[in-house]
Amino acid sequence: MSSTIEDRVILILKEQMSPADLEGLKGHEGAFSALLSLWSQPQYAGRGFWEKLSQLTDIPSARWRSAFSRKQKPTSAMIESIAHLWPKYAFWLVTGVTDAANGHVAPLTALTFPEFLHAEQPGADYYFSKAIALAKRLYEEGGVDLESDEERLAAVERTLPLAHWVGSDLVEVAYRLAASDEYQELLGVWKSREDSRVEHLGRVLGTDRPWERQLEERKSLGLPVSPVYGVDPRIKHQSSWDLFYKPDTDDV
C-alpha cells in the first residue's frame, strides 16, 4: 500500500499554506516567520486561508480543517475541488504517482517515486484549467440539473444502441461550444504547450540544460561558483530537473 488520498490532500494543502499558517497549527510562532517578508506565498496563503478555501469551494472551513487534522476523511467534493483548483496535482492526488513530462506533478511537499521531478511542463496547468472551465460550461449551457443524479448521469453517459456509441444531447452543445472563442483559446493553449515539449524534454532528460553548461564553463575557467546550502546530501548528485531517480555511482 502506498500513501493514501488523505495523506495527499494534506500535503497539497500544506504547500498552499504560508510558514506562519503552518506554525499557527503548532500553537506558536517561530523563527521561520521572520522569512515571510522574503518568501513568495502561494495564491491563497496567509490570513484567512481556511475561509478563502471555503469561499472557493463552497465547503465549510471547519470541514477542511477536520480533513487536514484527520478528524474526517476528505469527501468526494473536497477531492474534486482540490483537483479543480490545482489540476496539475489531480493525477497524483488519486493515483499517488506522477507523469511530470505531461504536466502531472506533485506538490513540493511530497516525495515522489518512481519519478523524481517536481517541475511541471510549461503551459500544462493552464491547459488543464481551461479544459475544466469548458467542461463546466458544457453542462451549464446544456441545462443539466446538476442536483439530479439521474440527469447528470444521463448527460455524461454514452450508450451502444446498435453498432456505434451514441452520446447524449450534450453532443450538440459540445459542437456549439467548439465554435466559441473560448474553445479556440483552448486550442491555442494546447498548441503552445506542445510547442514547448521539445525544450521541456531536453531539460528533464538532461540533453538541453543551458545553465549547467554555463556552470561547467565557469568551473573550467577557474571562476568562482556560489555554493548551494541546505541541499539534501542524498540527492546532491542529481539535478532538480531530472525526470527519474539516478543512483549515485560513487555509492555503488
ABEGO torsion letter per residue (X at the ends): XBBBAAAAAAAAAAAABBAAAAAAAAGBBBAAAAAAAABBBBAABEBGAAAAAAAAAGBBAAAAAAAAAGABBBBAAAAAAAAAABAAAAAAAAAGBBBAAAGBBBBAABBBOABABABBBBGAAAAAAAAAAAAAAAAAAAGBBAABAAAAAAAABBBBABABBBBBAAAAAAAAAAABAAAAAAAAAAAAAAAAAAAAAAAAAGABBAAAAAAAAAAAAGBBBBBBBGBBAAAAABBAABABBBBBAAAX
